[in-house]
Amino acid sequence: MAASGDTGESDPLHAIQDALATFPADRIVLFTHSGPERRYREDIDASEVEERFGLPVDQAAVEQ
């Protein structure tokens, strides 16, 4: 299945909720920076996302 992206809500949990309203996802993938490169609102807790939305969550660090 193809993936696409769009801009939207600045709060990660609201953005995920909005995205899930548009298609039936089978998992959520979070991409965040690690260490000092971590940016505003990238402190999202994968277990909180999984509990809230009832989907498996993978988290990957973006290297720059």
C-alpha positions as CSV (number, residue, x, y, z in Angstrom):
1,M,0.0,0.0,0.0
2,A,1.3,3.5,-0.9
3,A,1.9,6.1,1.8
4,S,1.6,9.8,1.6
5,G,2.0,12.8,3.9
6,D,0.3,16.1,4.6
7,T,0.6,19.0,7.0
8,G,-1.9,19.5,9.7
9,E,-2.4,19.7,13.4
10,S,0.8,20.7,15.4
11,D,-0.1,18.5,18.4
12,P,1.1,15.0,17.4
13,L,-1.8,13.1,19.1
14,H,-4.3,15.3,17.3
15,A,-2.5,14.9,14.0
16,I,-2.6,11.1,14.4
17,Q,-6.3,11.2,15.2
18,D,-7.0,13.4,12.2
19,A,-5.0,11.1,9.9
20,L,-6.7,8.0,11.2
21,A,-10.1,9.5,10.3
22,T,-9.0,9.4,6.6
23,F,-8.0,5.7,6.2
24,P,-8.0,2.4,8.1
25,A,-4.3,2.2,9.3
26,D,-2.9,-1.1,10.6
27,R,0.0,0.6,12.4
28,I,1.5,4.0,13.3
29,V,5.1,4.9,12.6
30,L,6.6,7.8,14.5
31,F,9.8,9.5,13.1
32,T,11.7,11.7,15.6
33,H,15.1,13.2,15.9
34,S,17.4,11.8,18.6
35,G,19.6,13.5,21.2
36,P,20.3,17.2,20.8
37,E,18.5,17.2,17.4
38,R,15.2,16.4,19.1
39,R,12.7,19.2,18.3
40,Y,9.6,20.7,19.8
41,R,6.9,18.1,20.4
42,E,9.1,15.1,19.4
43,D,8.9,13.8,23.0
44,I,5.8,11.8,22.1
45,D,5.5,8.5,24.0
46,A,4.9,5.5,21.7
47,S,3.2,3.5,24.4
48,E,0.7,6.4,25.0
49,V,-0.1,6.5,21.3
50,E,-0.6,2.7,21.2
51,E,-2.9,2.8,24.2
52,R,-4.9,5.7,22.9
53,F,-5.4,4.5,19.3
54,G,-5.3,0.7,19.8
55,L,-2.7,0.2,17.0
56,P,0.9,-1.1,17.1
57,V,3.4,1.8,17.1
58,D,6.9,1.8,15.7
59,Q,9.3,4.6,16.5
60,A,12.4,5.4,14.4
61,A,15.1,8.0,14.9
62,V,15.9,10.3,12.0
63,E,19.6,10.8,11.4
64,Q,20.8,14.2,10.0
